[in-house]
């Protein structure tokens, strides 16, 4: 079997790259490229390899995105559990019992309550949006 046949078999049947064929047969890459490009199957093979390469790139990118999402979810879970722990700790510190008193709520939500001089009480600012757990007004 001559060199040209070996090059064509290696490229089309074994699916080796031109550089690998050149190293294997100890010839120049330019010569391998010249022989391969002269063959009639070259354009279809090139297109096929390009499609395979694009597909592999899409798979690598998808794995990268999935990995990034997984890392973000783990980080968000850590932050959420840390915030929940801090919230529970603050609630226990501010309250002598299982629930917080109105004065403590007003202190923690100072920006959400405005003092009404006429009624002599603090009233929740309705523009903010109130949770059902917060009182509408707190007596002074």
Residue pairs with C-beta under 8 A, 6 or more apart in sequence:
1 9
3 25
3 27
4 35
6 25
7 21
7 25
7 32
7 35
7 36
8 35
8 36
8 39
10 16
10 20
10 21
10 24
10 25
11 18
11 21
11 32
11 36
11 45
12 39
12 41
12 45
16 24
18 29
18 32
18 33
18 36
19 29
21 32
22 28
22 29
22 31
22 32
25 32
36 42
90 108
91 100
94 100
94 104
94 107
94 108
95 101
95 104
100 108
102 135
102 138
102 139
103 138
105 134
105 135
105 138
106 113
106 122
106 138
109 134
112 124
112 125
112 128
112 130
112 134
113 122
113 123
113 124
113 125
113 138
114 122
114 123
114 125
115 121
115 122
115 123
115 140
116 122
116 123
116 137
119 137
120 139
120 140
121 137
121 138
121 139
121 140
122 137
122 138
122 140
123 136
123 137
124 130
124 134
124 135
124 136
124 137
130 136
